[in-house]
């Protein structure tokens, strides 16, 4: 909605294909619009230059024309990012959701809006039909490839669509109430790992608890670069993310402690990195946690292990075959972690005076222990490791798991760590890194429950912390026991117990260091959570 409302007597197609118009869009309109979206991730960065790098016309019904475009953004900080949009022009008589309106203008005497075409049902229907048809679109040396997956093999006709409002880095469209099309807004010069892993698990494995692959759109720029534009998936019927249900389960634990008036000091303490079945917990502790909760934790661990087993089994495709630890991986891992660690130390030092109480104390301890933490990361030695590396989820936590009415769990969103490059996200790693992500997520859920504004517990904060840590260690022990038992029974090569514990500690420390950055930038009061995790590992 920025820039001058340019009147034009030529058609939308002639208008768009004039370089001067695209330059105006790039300089005046798109930056302002992108700043209003949830998917533009670089709002704090100052733009140096921005341009429509490439575009592809797309014919809709009634010969209306939309454009697929890639946007190249160069920042003054010295890096470049690429984003994807679809643009169309519609009359102002057509109702478009506000967030889809890009710029008001007049073309061929018709007042209207340049829009993000994803918010235009005519475009969404045409997009769906194009995927069903599998017809490619070429424009010179570049090509848009539309692929139909197995779940769309019967070519079900279009009946309805709507843009979903829950995404941040992407935009999702629900089709026919049965499928989701996820549009990748930020582009990389390679296949998106979300597309690769979802398709592999759906079509080339026997893992059932991941969305089924329905199709995709890829933009082939040249023989060296293919951009993943979006993926169609079968909708998973669910009752929400495991994160929200975990918070409810943890609140129940604290409520039962208060109701029974048990002394927190008398609750069973499970040692860190234990492997325990629910039956190995004391009966009074199980009652506080809830047998149904322990059953759900085991089910989540089962599904995570099954996913890793499926990713381990392919011995032919070089994208997925398991490999051993080696010196090249060690160099990559240490360089990546030390770079991130140094950045976190600087961030903590810059913000330490803004923290209070225990958070400030733990932050001071973190800075004081810089040498020891650095030494732990640098001590990684591949010679001591005998397990395998595989493709992993890469950003696994309770928010990436959907829960069903039947208390089962589906794993979603395989894009990997948002801060990582696309190539780093595809590096084969120990599956225990995903397990570490789940354990960190359980730890977060404990403190999110304690800090929750709606939870008015009578227990003191010290009692809540003590009870919460005991809950976390118990849940972790049950999760680890089920995961390791399942993995080993299916011959997933994760090493023996000493190696498992070493890799878990290493990646738990890595995850907690990673989390410090997010918390200090978004919600400083919560930085105590990763700092507590770091403290526990160092003291173990």
C-alpha positions as semicolon CSV with decimal commas, in nm:
position;residue;x (nm);y (nm);z (nm)
1;X;0,000;0,000;0,000
2;X;0,306;0,221;-0,035
3;X;0,413;0,424;-0,336
4;X;0,214;0,632;-0,578
5;X;-0,109;0,495;-0,721
6;X;0,000;0,486;-1,084
7;X;-0,273;0,500;-1,344
8;X;-0,218;0,301;-1,661
9;X;-0,404;0,258;-1,987
10;X;-0,222;-0,065;-2,071
11;X;-0,310;-0,414;-1,954
12;X;-0,189;-0,573;-1,631
13;X;0,045;-0,796;-1,833
14;X;0,197;-0,503;-2,027
15;X;0,215;-0,303;-1,707
16;X;0,398;-0,575;-1,512
17;X;0,643;-0,663;-1,787
18;X;0,767;-0,305;-1,810
19;X;1,098;-0,293;-1,626
20;X;1,024;0,053;-1,489
21;X;0,706;-0,076;-1,322
22;X;0,885;-0,374;-1,166
23;X;1,154;-0,136;-1,041
24;X;0,887;0,082;-0,880
25;X;0,730;-0,226;-0,722
26;X;1,069;-0,332;-0,586
27;X;1,171;0,008;-0,453
28;X;0,845;0,151;-0,324
29;X;0,577;-0,114;-0,285
30;X;0,716;-0,456;-0,195
31;X;0,942;-0,349;0,096
32;X;0,654;-0,173;0,269
33;X;0,420;-0,466;0,216
34;X;0,675;-0,725;0,327
35;X;0,725;-0,538;0,653
36;X;0,357;-0,602;0,735
37;X;0,382;-0,980;0,686
38;X;0,467;-1,248;0,939
39;X;0,689;-1,436;0,693
40;X;0,945;-1,163;0,621
41;X;1,217;-1,250;0,870
42;X;1,459;-0,958;0,826
43;X;1,253;-0,670;0,963
44;X;1,540;-0,546;1,183
45;X;1,787;-0,538;0,892
46;X;1,841;-0,234;0,673
47;X;1,789;-0,303;0,302
48;X;2,060;-0,192;0,062
49;X;1,893;-0,303;-0,264
50;X;1,586;-0,503;-0,354
51;X;1,471;-0,632;-0,692
52;X;1,236;-0,877;-0,858
53;X;1,499;-1,131;-0,958
54;X;1,279;-1,342;-1,185
55;X;0,914;-1,378;-1,271
56;X;0,688;-1,632;-1,440
57;X;0,340;-1,558;-1,581
58;X;0,067;-1,795;-1,464
59;X;-0,267;-1,816;-1,648
60;X;-0,576;-1,847;-1,430
61;X;-0,938;-1,911;-1,522
62;X;-1,102;-1,658;-1,754
63;X;-0,756;-1,575;-1,891
64;X;-0,668;-1,369;-1,584
65;X;-0,295;-1,348;-1,530
66;X;-0,087;-1,380;-1,213
67;X;0,290;-1,377;-1,168
68;X;0,516;-1,597;-0,965
69;X;0,808;-1,380;-0,853
70;X;1,130;-1,423;-0,656
71;X;1,255;-1,119;-0,465
72;X;1,626;-1,066;-0,404
73;X;1,700;-0,857;-0,094
74;X;2,056;-0,733;-0,033
75;X;2,121;-0,599;0,316
76;X;2,370;-0,340;0,434
77;X;2,504;-0,600;0,677
78;X;2,646;-0,782;0,376
79;X;2,415;-1,079;0,316
80;X;2,135;-1,163;0,072
81;X;1,799;-1,335;0,115
82;X;1,541;-1,451;-0,140
83;X;1,164;-1,448;-0,095
84;X;0,868;-1,577;-0,295
85;X;0,540;-1,405;-0,379
86;X;0,255;-1,433;-0,625
87;X;0,106;-1,112;-0,768
88;X;-0,218;-1,041;-0,950
89;X;-0,441;-0,742;-1,019
90;X;-0,809;-0,749;-0,922
91;X;-1,092;-0,500;-0,934
92;X;-1,175;-0,330;-0,606
93;X;-1,518;-0,490;-0,645
94;X;-1,360;-0,826;-0,557
95;X;-1,335;-0,893;-0,186
96;X;-0,977;-0,966;-0,076
97;X;-0,855;-1,018;0,279
98;X;-0,670;-0,708;0,403
99;X;-0,342;-0,891;0,452
100;X;-0,350;-0,989;0,083
101;X;-0,371;-0,630;-0,047
102;X;-0,033;-0,510;-0,168
103;X;-0,095;-0,182;-0,355
104;X;-0,395;0,017;-0,476
105;X;-0,379;0,133;-0,838
106;X;-0,577;0,179;-1,162
107;X;-0,516;-0,026;-1,475
108;X;-0,705;0,017;-1,806
109;X;-0,942;0,255;-1,629
110;X;-1,028;-0,006;-1,367
111;X;-0,964;0,077;-1,003
112;X;-0,832;-0,213;-0,803
113;X;-0,554;-0,376;-0,608
114;X;-0,229;-0,550;-0,680
115;X;-0,261;-0,845;-0,445
116;X;-0,076;-1,142;-0,310
117;X;-0,258;-1,389;-0,533
118;X;-0,263;-1,658;-0,265
119;X;-0,552;-1,462;-0,114
120;X;-0,751;-1,483;-0,442
121;X;-0,962;-1,799;-0,473
122;X;-0,948;-1,800;-0,852
123;X;-0,570;-1,823;-0,828
124;X;-0,581;-2,091;-0,558
125;X;-0,811;-2,307;-0,770
126;X;-0,588;-2,267;-1,074
127;X;-0,284;-2,356;-0,864
128;X;-0,452;-2,673;-0,741
129;X;-0,558;-2,772;-1,095
130;X;-0,204;-2,713;-1,220
131;X;-0,062;-2,952;-0,958
132;X;-0,323;-3,212;-1,052
133;X;-0,236;-3,175;-1,422
134;X;0,143;-3,191;-1,359
135;X;0,200;-2,952;-1,650
136;X;0,521;-2,750;-1,631
137;X;0,543;-2,382;-1,726
138;X;0,853;-2,250;-1,903
139;X;0,980;-1,900;-1,956
140;X;1,308;-1,891;-2,140
141;X;1,567;-2,094;-1,951
142;X;1,364;-2,127;-1,630
143;X;1,080;-2,367;-1,558
144;X;0,809;-2,419;-1,295
145;X;0,756;-2,790;-1,230
146;X;0,423;-2,903;-1,081
147;X;0,422;-3,255;-0,936
148;X;0,126;-3,461;-0,814
149;X;0,194;-3,706;-0,530
150;X;0,038;-4,039;-0,444
151;X;-0,241;-3,903;-0,225
152;X;-0,364;-3,697;-0,521
153;X;-0,327;-3,980;-0,770
154;X;-0,706;-4,006;-0,811
155;X;-0,711;-3,636;-0,915
156;X;-0,988;-3,525;-0,677
157;X;-1,163;-3,216;-0,818
158;X;-1,127;-2,879;-0,649
159;X;-1,410;-2,795;-0,408
160;X;-1,278;-2,526;-0,171
161;X;-0,971;-2,349;-0,036
162;X;-0,873;-2,101;0,232
163;X;-0,553;-1,938;0,355
164;X;-0,472;-2,051;0,706
165;X;-0,367;-1,797;0,965
166;X;-0,128;-1,999;1,180
167;X;0,199;-1,980;0,988
168;X;0,492;-1,748;1,046
169;X;0,774;-1,828;0,807
170;X;0,543;-1,987;0,547
171;X;0,186;-1,954;0,422
172;X;-0,050;-2,253;0,421
173;X;-0,361;-2,311;0,212
174;X;-0,619;-2,573;0,302
175;X;-0,771;-2,747;-0,001
176;X;-1,098;-2,943;0,000
177;X;-1,075;-2,969;0,379
178;X;-0,833;-3,260;0,319
179;X;-0,496;-3,119;0,208
180;X;-0,253;-2,845;0,304
181;X;-0,036;-2,663;0,053
182;X;0,256;-2,500;0,231
183;X;0,413;-2,209;0,039
184;X;0,777;-2,151;0,128
185;X;0,824;-1,776;0,152
186;X;1,198;-1,770;0,208
187;X;1,379;-1,944;-0,075
188;X;1,710;-2,128;-0,091
189;X;1,918;-2,226;-0,392
190;X;1,851;-2,593;-0,324
191;X;1,566;-2,833;-0,246
192;X;1,400;-2,753;0,084
193;X;1,471;-3,032;0,340
194;X;1,103;-3,023;0,440
195;X;1,012;-3,132;0,088
196;X;1,289;-3,394;0,071
197;X;1,215;-3,555;0,407
198;X;0,835;-3,544;0,383
199;X;0,843;-3,704;0,039
200;X;1,095;-3,968;0,147
201;X;0,906;-4,066;0,463
202;X;0,576;-4,073;0,273
203;X;0,679;-4,253;-0,045
204;X;0,997;-4,446;0,038
205;X;0,952;-4,567;0,395
206;X;0,701;-4,748;0,614
207;X;0,676;-4,464;0,865
208;X;0,307;-4,375;0,902
209;X;0,312;-4,083;1,145
210;X;0,413;-3,802;0,914
211;X;0,196;-3,610;0,665
212;X;0,155;-3,792;0,334
213;X;0,311;-3,626;0,032
214;X;0,056;-3,481;-0,210
215;X;0,268;-3,286;-0,456
216;X;0,498;-2,989;-0,495
217;X;0,602;-2,691;-0,702
218;X;0,969;-2,634;-0,786
219;X;1,130;-2,352;-0,980
220;X;1,425;-2,469;-1,188
221;X;1,642;-2,158;-1,232
222;X;1,922;-2,337;-1,416
223;X;2,107;-2,666;-1,411
224;X;2,265;-2,577;-1,078
225;X;1,976;-2,431;-0,880
226;X;1,626;-2,563;-0,804
227;X;1,404;-2,365;-0,567
228;X;1,135;-2,540;-0,362
229;X;0,824;-2,321;-0,388
230;X;0,576;-2,531;-0,195
231;X;0,455;-2,874;-0,086
232;X;0,110;-3,033;-0,080
233;X;0,042;-3,267;0,212
234;X;-0,250;-3,473;0,332
235;X;-0,417;-3,305;0,630
236;X;-0,353;-3,475;0,963
237;X;-0,668;-3,473;1,175
238;X;-0,553;-3,360;1,517
239;X;-0,650;-3,192;1,843
240;X;-0,353;-2,958;1,853
241;X;0,021;-2,944;1,908
242;X;0,176;-3,166;2,173
243;X;0,316;-2,849;2,333
244;X;-0,025;-2,723;2,450
245;X;-0,129;-3,065;2,577
246;X;0,202;-3,102;2,762
247;X;0,141;-2,770;2,937
248;X;-0,201;-2,894;3,049
249;X;-0,049;-3,220;3,174
250;X;0,220;-3,036;3,369
251;X;-0,033;-2,802;3,528
252;X;-0,219;-3,112;3,645
253;X;0,101;-3,235;3,811
254;X;0,145;-2,913;4,011
255;X;-0,227;-2,908;4,099
256;X;-0,205;-3,263;4,239
257;X;0,100;-3,170;4,449
258;X;-0,096;-2,885;4,603
259;X;-0,409;-3,097;4,650
260;X;-0,222;-3,377;4,829
261;X;-0,004;-3,130;5,023
262;X;0,296;-3,355;4,970
263;X;0,634;-3,215;5,067
264;X;0,821;-3,149;4,742
265;X;1,140;-3,278;4,905
266;X;0,973;-3,621;4,945
267;X;0,901;-3,661;4,572
268;X;1,123;-3,923;4,409
269;X;1,438;-3,782;4,244
270;X;1,545;-3,953;3,922
271;X;1,914;-3,908;3,826
272;X;1,988;-3,724;3,501
273;X;2,016;-3,935;3,185
274;X;1,845;-4,236;3,343
275;X;1,648;-4,484;3,136
276;X;1,332;-4,583;3,327
277;X;1,005;-4,744;3,233
278;X;0,694;-4,600;3,405
279;X;0,678;-4,910;3,629
280;X;1,020;-4,822;3,768
281;X;0,889;-4,494;3,912
282;X;0,745;-4,502;4,263
283;X;0,368;-4,540;4,267
284;X;0,306;-4,208;4,445
285;X;0,520;-4,028;4,185
286;X;0,330;-4,195;3,902
287;X;0,004;-4,078;4,057
288;X;0,131;-3,718;4,068
289;X;0,243;-3,731;3,704
290;X;-0,045;-3,946;3,579
291;X;-0,023;-4,285;3,409
292;X;-0,195;-4,138;3,103
293;X;0,080;-3,874;3,079
294;X;0,355;-4,135;3,099
295;X;0,178;-4,336;2,830
296;X;0,169;-4,030;2,600
297;X;0,539;-3,961;2,661
298;X;0,621;-4,320;2,564
299;X;0,407;-4,290;2,251
300;X;0,591;-3,974;2,145
301;X;0,926;-4,147;2,202
302;X;0,806;-4,445;1,997
303;X;0,712;-4,224;1,700
304;X;1,040;-4,030;1,711
305;X;1,235;-4,358;1,718
306;X;1,030;-4,499;1,429
307;X;1,100;-4,186;1,223
308;X;1,474;-4,227;1,280
309;X;1,461;-4,598;1,199
310;X;1,288;-4,513;0,869
311;X;1,556;-4,253;0,787
312;X;1,830;-4,504;0,877
313;X;1,706;-4,792;0,662
314;X;1,782;-4,648;0,317
315;X;2,127;-4,772;0,222
316;X;2,119;-4,672;-0,147
317;X;2,019;-4,306;-0,189
318;X;2,321;-4,091;-0,098
319;X;2,088;-3,821;0,033
320;X;1,968;-4,060;0,304
321;X;2,212;-4,347;0,351
322;X;2,369;-4,360;0,701
323;X;2,738;-4,268;0,734
324;X;2,999;-4,269;1,010
325;X;3,147;-3,980;1,203
326;X;3,464;-3,840;1,045
327;X;3,709;-3,553;1,067
328;X;3,525;-3,335;0,817
329;X;3,208;-3,352;1,025
330;X;3,400;-3,269;1,343
331;X;3,553;-2,958;1,185
332;X;3,211;-2,848;1,055
333;X;3,043;-2,908;1,393
334;X;3,304;-2,728;1,602
335;X;3,326;-2,425;1,370
336;X;2,949;-2,390;1,362
337;X;2,900;-2,425;1,739
338;X;3,194;-2,205;1,843
339;X;3,074;-1,927;1,610
340;X;2,727;-1,946;1,764
341;X;2,866;-1,978;2,119
342;X;3,081;-1,665;2,087
343;X;2,783;-1,471;1,956
344;X;2,578;-1,586;2,258
345;X;2,849;-1,479;2,505
346;X;2,852;-1,132;2,350
347;X;2,471;-1,115;2,362
348;X;2,457;-1,219;2,728
349;X;2,727;-0,968;2,826
350;X;2,536;-0,691;2,648
351;X;2,209;-0,775;2,826
352;X;2,321;-0,896;3,168
353;X;2,234;-0,568;3,343
354;X;1,878;-0,595;3,214
355;X;1,824;-0,926;3,393
356;X;1,716;-0,970;3,752
357;X;1,751;-1,219;4,035
358;X;1,832;-1,579;3,952
359;X;1,839;-1,510;3,577
360;X;2,113;-1,251;3,625
361;X;2,308;-1,482;3,854
362;X;2,292;-1,769;3,605
363;X;2,390;-1,532;3,323
364;X;2,695;-1,423;3,521
365;X;2,784;-1,789;3,580
366;X;2,747;-1,858;3,208
367;X;2,994;-1,583;3,119
368;X;3,234;-1,693;3,395
369;X;3,226;-2,052;3,265
370;X;3,312;-1,951;2,909
371;X;3,637;-2,148;2,900
372;X;3,481;-2,467;3,035
373;X;3,182;-2,451;2,798
374;X;3,409;-2,382;2,501
375;X;3,639;-2,668;2,603
376;X;3,344;-2,909;2,620
377;X;3,246;-2,828;2,265
378;X;3,603;-2,845;2,137
379;X;3,655;-3,183;2,305
380;X;3,429;-3,354;2,051
381;X;3,631;-3,643;1,905
382;X;3,488;-3,856;1,625
383;X;3,747;-4,129;1,690
384;X;3,563;-4,220;2,011
385;X;3,226;-4,259;1,833
386;X;3,104;-4,578;1,666
387;X;2,742;-4,486;1,588
388;X;2,599;-4,361;1,260
389;X;2,489;-4,025;1,128
390;X;2,164;-3,991;0,932
391;X;1,931;-3,722;0,800
392;X;1,733;-3,596;1,097
393;X;1,440;-3,365;1,161
394;X;1,679;-3,097;1,285
395;X;1,435;-2,877;1,478
396;X;1,230;-3,129;1,672
397;X;1,028;-3,006;1,969
398;X;0,676;-3,038;2,109
399;X;0,547;-2,770;1,872
400;X;0,641;-2,990;1,573
401;X;0,428;-3,281;1,693
402;X;0,051;-3,307;1,645
403;X;-0,166;-3,506;1,884
404;X;-0,470;-3,701;1,767
405;X;-0,798;-3,793;1,938
406;X;-0,657;-4,146;1,980
407;X;-0,356;-4,012;2,179
408;X;-0,121;-4,080;1,890
409;X;0,135;-3,835;1,751
410;X;0,240;-3,711;1,406
411;X;0,570;-3,538;1,335
412;X;0,558;-3,235;1,102
413;X;0,770;-2,948;0,962
414;X;1,105;-3,090;0,853
415;X;1,266;-2,761;0,749
416;X;1,538;-2,772;1,017
417;X;1,686;-2,501;1,240
418;X;1,578;-2,155;1,118
419;X;1,922;-2,001;1,185
420;X;2,106;-2,267;0,982
421;X;2,194;-2,246;0,615
422;X;2,011;-2,482;0,381
423;X;2,324;-2,696;0,340
424;X;2,383;-2,716;0,715
425;X;2,026;-2,838;0,763
426;X;2,099;-3,134;0,535
427;X;2,418;-3,246;0,709
428;X;2,376;-3,596;0,849
429;X;2,393;-3,597;1,228
430;X;2,325;-3,827;1,519
431;X;1,952;-3,885;1,565
432;X;2,018;-3,813;1,933
433;X;2,026;-3,444;1,840
434;X;1,651;-3,469;1,774
435;X;1,611;-3,649;2,107
436;X;1,799;-3,364;2,277
437;X;1,554;-3,123;2,113
438;X;1,262;-3,313;2,266
439;X;1,420;-3,314;2,612
440;X;1,487;-2,941;2,592
441;X;1,123;-2,891;2,489
442;X;1,002;-3,084;2,796
443;X;1,227;-2,863;3,010
444;X;1,079;-2,552;2,851
445;X;0,728;-2,679;2,914
446;X;0,801;-2,712;3,288
447;X;0,901;-2,348;3,318
448;X;0,634;-2,223;3,079
449;X;0,383;-2,382;3,316
450;X;0,547;-2,220;3,620
451;X;0,569;-1,878;3,454
452;X;0,223;-1,902;3,296
453;X;0,023;-1,592;3,387
454;X;-0,297;-1,795;3,435
455;X;-0,139;-2,037;3,681
456;X;-0,171;-1,913;4,040
457;X;0,004;-2,190;4,230
458;X;0,029;-2,174;4,609
459;X;0,373;-2,339;4,603
460;X;0,669;-2,103;4,636
461;X;0,884;-2,045;4,331
462;X;1,162;-2,255;4,483
463;X;0,917;-2,540;4,541
464;X;0,784;-2,508;4,188
465;X;1,137;-2,518;4,045
466;X;1,229;-2,822;4,257
467;X;0,907;-3,009;4,172
468;X;0,938;-2,911;3,807
469;X;1,293;-3,042;3,780
470;X;1,188;-3,374;3,933
471;X;0,904;-3,397;3,681
472;X;1,143;-3,316;3,396
473;X;1,395;-3,582;3,498
474;X;1,121;-3,845;3,528
475;X;0,963;-3,759;3,193
476;X;1,306;-3,754;3,028
477;X;1,394;-4,096;3,175
478;X;1,069;-4,248;3,044
479;X;1,113;-4,088;2,703
480;X;1,477;-4,202;2,675
481;X;1,396;-4,555;2,786
482;X;1,123;-4,600;2,525
483;X;1,328;-4,431;2,252
484;X;1,646;-4,631;2,311
485;X;1,458;-4,962;2,352
486;X;1,271;-4,907;2,025
487;X;1,579;-4,786;1,837
488;X;1,793;-5,079;1,943
489;X;1,523;-5,338;1,874
490;X;1,506;-5,204;1,516
491;X;1,886;-5,192;1,480
492;X;1,915;-4,812;1,467
493;X;2,286;-4,747;1,519
494;X;2,296;-4,495;1,805
495;X;2,585;-4,653;1,997
496;X;2,604;-4,806;2,342
497;X;2,487;-4,636;2,660
498;X;2,805;-4,435;2,727
499;X;2,806;-4,298;2,372
500;X;2,434;-4,223;2,387
501;X;2,479;-4,021;2,707
502;X;2,782;-3,836;2,571
503;X;2,603;-3,731;2,251
504;X;2,289;-3,635;2,443
505;X;2,487;-3,411;2,680
506;X;2,674;-3,254;2,391
507;X;2,362;-3,168;2,194
508;X;2,160;-3,065;2,500
509;X;2,433;-2,811;2,570
510;X;2,429;-2,702;2,204
511;X;2,049;-2,664;2,207
512;X;2,050;-2,463;2,530
513;X;2,316;-2,226;2,395
514;X;2,108;-2,181;2,077
515;X;1,799;-2,098;2,287
516;X;1,973;-1,816;2,475
517;X;1,970;-1,602;2,161
518;X;1,596;-1,633;2,106
519;X;1,506;-1,566;2,467
520;X;1,724;-1,257;2,510
521;X;1,577;-1,109;2,192
522;X;1,213;-1,206;2,247
523;X;1,144;-1,260;2,620
524;X;1,445;-1,195;2,847
525;X;1,263;-1,315;3,160
526;X;1,268;-1,667;3,013
527;X;1,644;-1,681;2,951
528;X;1,666;-1,854;3,289
529;X;1,530;-2,171;3,118
530;X;1,826;-2,239;2,883
531;X;2,069;-2,104;3,146
532;X;1,931;-2,359;3,394
533;X;1,976;-2,633;3,133
534;X;2,339;-2,531;3,079
535;X;2,402;-2,521;3,453
536;X;2,261;-2,873;3,499
537;X;2,482;-3,020;3,226
538;X;2,794;-2,854;3,362
539;X;2,718;-2,978;3,714
540;X;2,632;-3,333;3,603
